[in-house]
Amino acid sequence: IENIRKNILKAAKDGDLEKIGEYKAQINAIVTGDSKYVQTGNLYDLKSRKWQLEASIKSGKRDIYSQMSGVFSKNVDGLEDVLTPSAVLKYSLEDYLNLAEVVKEQEGTDQEAVCKVVNNYTWYVVTAVDSEVARELKIGRKVQVRFDEIPGIEADAVVEYISSESSAVGRNVVVVKCEQYQEGVFSLRHSGVELILKSYEGYRIPISAIRINEKGEKGVIVRNGNSQVFKPCSVVYTDTAAQNVIINSASGTGNLIREYDNIVVGEK
């Protein structure tokens, strides 16, 4: 249309009324869908390119039919036959520490596999923990797993295996089993994990906010307008490293701690 517009201007300048009529017919043809006046050079080139692309796609395309139902995953890394449950449930700490080499050796060994189908919701997490933590664990104990790569997800799990390294080593391999589908988990192979052994409900506050009154009761000081009120509390968890505690209102007291209480920290 832009080309025709330029032609009309040129024809008008030259006083060629016959050409202007012809250009008008071309514009009407474009509007009504009659493309006989449309320049087809570029269009033909584009169609030829389209046919070439379609031909190349069809030549490289093949259908894959799964023999089972399940969750489709395109994440195939060649470790499916290496990191099997039967293998990781026998891991020593040395086996765990050598995983990086195993992954490196396996990279690119299976070029044919393009996808996989996960045919059940059972999956395993293998990690290493301090022996002090391992001594708290028992086979069959329920825990929760949190993943660095998928924030916001806490999966229920059961301790399935604890390696038998002596405490002198300082670390033990722990394998936990999960039997629930979590979005994104089947795409993970490597991730930092946290094993949550216990959960506490309450208010997290700095340790320095805990006071002891003249009766020997633990509590917090809450600012109420221009005055301050002592509210007894019970400490349900202490995180020494973070210098935090989790508290609840002490049972049997009327002064309940509220979510929006202005708690005095330290000497402030």
N, C-alpha and C positions, 0 to 999 in steps of 0.2 A: 504493500500500500504506500509506503514511503517513497519507493521508486516511482510509482505511478504519479504520486503527488508532484514529485520533481519534474516528471515528464509533462504534466499539465501546465506547470508554471512556464516551462520552456516553450511549449506550444503556444501558450497565450502571448508570450513575449514575441514569438515569431509570427503571430497572427494566423496560426494553422488551426482553424476551427474544426476541420475534419478529424485531425488527430485528437483534439479535445473530446470529441464525441466518442472516438474509439476508446480513449482512456476511461471515460465515464462508463462505458459498457463493461470494461474490465472490473471496475470497482463494484458495479452491480452484480457481476458474476461471482465475485468473492463473497459478497454479502449473502447471496442466495445459495451459496454452496457449489456453484458451477465452477470447477477449477480449470476449465480449458484455457483460460487466459492467464492463470497463475504460472509464474516461472517455476519450472519443475527440475531445474538442474540440481540445486541444493537438496531438494526433497528426494530425488532419486539417489543421490549419494548417501543421504541419511538412511534411506530404506535398505540400500545395499549393505551398509555397515550393520544395520539391525539384523539382517539375514545372516551375516557372517557371525555375529555374536551368538545368535540363537543356535546356529549350527555347532559352534564350539562348545556351548553349554550342553547341548544334547549329546555330543560325542563324549563328554567327560562325566556324564550323569549315569548313575546306576542306582537301582533301588535296593535297599537292605531291609530284610524282613526278620524281625526278632522271633525266636522260638519260645519266648516267654513274655509275660506281661510284667510291668514294673516301672520304675522311675527312669526316664531317659537322661543320660548325662553325656556331654561331649568331652568331658575331662578324662582323657585316657593318657596315662604316663608310663605304661609298661610295668608298673609295680603291682598290678592286680594279682599276679601269680606269685609275687614275692612277699608282700605284706598281707598274708592270709591270717585268719584267726588262729589256725593251728600253729603258725610260725611265731607270731608275736606273743602267744600265751606260753612260750618257752624262753623268752628273751632274757639274757643276762644283761647286766649293765654295759658290758663290753659290746654286746650285739647292738644295744641302743645307741651307744656312742659311735658305732661304725655305720649308722644309717646313712650319714651324708655320703660316704663312699659307695654304699649300695645304690643310692639314688643316682649318683654320678655315673656308675657303671651301666645302669639300666637305661639311661636317657637315649632315646632314639633307636632302641633295639626292636621296637614293634611299630613299623611304619604302616602296616596294613590296617591296624585298628583305627577306626574313625569315631567310634562311640561305644558306649556300654549301657547295659540295662541293669539297674539295681533291683533285684527280684525280691527283696524283703527290707524291712525297716530296722534291721539289727546292724549296728556298726560299733566299732571299737576305737578307743583312744588310748594310745600308749605314750607314757611320759616317764620322767624320772623325778623323784621327790627326795628330800632329805630323809635320812634313816629315822630321824626323830619323828617325822610325820608318818612314815611307813609303819612305825610301831603302833600308831593309833588306829591303823586300818586293819580290817579283817575281811576275808573273802565273804562276799554276800552283803557287805555293808552298803547302805544306800548313801549316795553323794549326789552332788550336782556339778555340772561341768559348764564353765564359762569360757568363751573363745575370744581371743583378741581380734581375730579377723571378722567376727560377726557380733558386733556389740548389741547388747540387749537380749541375747538368747541365753537362757539357763536350761540345760537339758538334764533331766533325771537320769541317773545311771546307777550301776551296781558294780562294786569292786569284784573283778573276775580273776585277777592274778596279781601276786606280789612276788618279785624275785627274791631269792634266798641269799643275796650278798650279806656278808657279815657287816656289823655296824661300823667296823673299822674303815670300810670303803667310804662311808658317809652318805651314800645315795642308793636308792633301790628303784627298780623299774616297777611301775604300777600300770595295769591295764584295766580300764573300766568298760563296761558294756552298756550301750544305750539301745532302747527298743522303741523309739518314737521318732517319727520323721520331723526334721527341723529344716526349714527353708535355708538353702545355701550350704548345709553341712556336707552334702555329697560332693560338693565341688572343692572341698578342702583336702589338702594332703599334709600341709605344714601349717601349724598355727601355734602361737603361745596359748596355753590353757591354764585355767585355775580350777583346782578341785575344791569345791565348797563342802566342808565337812559338817558345819553347823550354821544355822541361820538364827539371827536375833532380830526381834522387833522392838523398836523404841526410838528415842531421839539421840542422834549422834552429836556430842558436844566436846569441847576441849577438856582435858583432864583438869586444867587449872580452874574450871568453873565449879568443880566439886568442893563443897564446904562441909565442915563438921560443926554442929552447934554445941551449946553448953550441955545438952543431954547426950552428946556422943552420936547423934544421928547424922547420917550423910544426907546432903541435899544441895539445892542450888538457890541462889539469891535472884529473885525476879524483881525487876524494876517496875513499879506500878505508879505512874505519875511521878510525884516527888518523893514517894516512899519506896521502901524495899521490903519484900516479903520472902521469908525463908520457906521453901517447899521441899519436904523430905522426898528422897528418891532412892531407888535401888539400882545398883550398877550391875547390868547383866553381861557386859562384855568390855574388856579393856584391851585396846590396841596400843601397846607400849611404843612400838616403832613410830606410829603416826601421832602419838600423844592425844588419842581420842578415847572416849568411852561411849557406850550406849546405855541409856538410862530409861527407866520407867518410873511412874509415880509410885511411891511406897504404898503398899497395901494398907488399908484401914485408915488412911488419912483423908481429910476433906480437901486439903490443898492440892488439887490435881495439877500436874504440869500440862500446859496446853501447847499446841503446835506453834503459836505465834507469841509465846512469852518472850519478853526481852530479858534474857539471862545475862547476869553480870559475869564477865570472864576476868580472872585474875583480880587485880585491884581496881579495875575500871568500873 
